């Protein structure tokens, strides 16, 4: 069961999907990557992808910042 959970969290998604998930533009996703808030994406062929776990981790950090907890 754990291995199945790990496989889902390491799924790669497009930057368009990341932008949709975060409710921002694709350009903002590139800015977050350049700023270091999101990790450098992986290139798969001609496509650029981020792992679901990286995006989820970023989202959780945002929620903690909103609550006043520094990471």
matplotlib code that plots the C-alpha trace (Angstrom):
import matplotlib.pyplot as plt

x = [0.0, 2.8, 4.6, 1.3, 1.0, 4.7, 4.0, 1.1, 3.0, 5.9, 3.6, 4.8, 2.5, 2.7, 3.3, -0.2, -1.6, 0.6, -0.7, -4.3, -3.8, -2.3, -4.8, -2.0, -0.7, 1.9, 4.2, 3.8, 4.8, 8.0, 8.6, 8.2, 10.8, 13.2, 12.7, 13.4, 10.0, 9.4, 12.2, 13.7, 11.4, 12.3, 12.5, 10.8, 11.4, 10.2, 7.9, 8.6, 7.2, 7.1, 6.3, 3.0, 4.8, 6.9, 3.8, 2.0, 4.9, 5.0, 1.2, 1.6, 4.3, 1.9, -0.7, 1.8, 2.9, -0.8, -1.1, 2.0, 4.3, 7.7, 9.2]
y = [0.0, 2.4, 1.8, 2.6, 5.8, 6.7, 6.1, 8.4, 11.2, 10.9, 11.3, 14.0, 16.7, 19.5, 23.1, 23.8, 21.4, 23.0, 26.4, 25.2, 23.5, 26.7, 28.9, 31.0, 31.5, 29.3, 32.3, 32.6, 28.9, 29.8, 32.7, 30.5, 28.1, 30.9, 32.3, 28.8, 28.4, 25.4, 23.1, 22.9, 20.9, 17.6, 17.4, 14.4, 14.4, 17.8, 18.2, 19.9, 18.3, 18.7, 15.9, 16.1, 15.8, 18.9, 20.9, 19.6, 20.4, 24.0, 24.3, 23.0, 25.7, 28.3, 27.2, 27.2, 30.8, 31.9, 30.4, 32.4, 29.4, 29.8, 26.8]
z = [0.0, 0.8, -2.5, -4.3, -2.4, -3.2, -6.9, -6.9, -5.1, -7.6, -10.6, -13.0, -14.1, -16.7, -15.8, -17.2, -14.6, -11.9, -12.8, -12.7, -9.3, -7.8, -9.6, -11.2, -14.8, -16.3, -16.3, -12.5, -12.3, -14.2, -11.8, -8.8, -10.3, -11.0, -7.5, -6.0, -4.5, -6.7, -7.7, -11.2, -13.4, -15.1, -18.8, -20.3, -24.0, -25.2, -22.1, -18.8, -15.7, -11.9, -9.4, -7.6, -4.3, -5.0, -5.8, -2.8, -0.6, -1.9, -1.3, 2.3, 2.9, 1.7, 4.1, 7.0, 6.1, 6.1, 9.6, 10.7, 11.0, 9.3, 7.5]

ax = plt.figure().add_subplot(projection="3d")
ax.plot(x, y, z, "-o")
ax.set_aspect("equal")
plt.show()
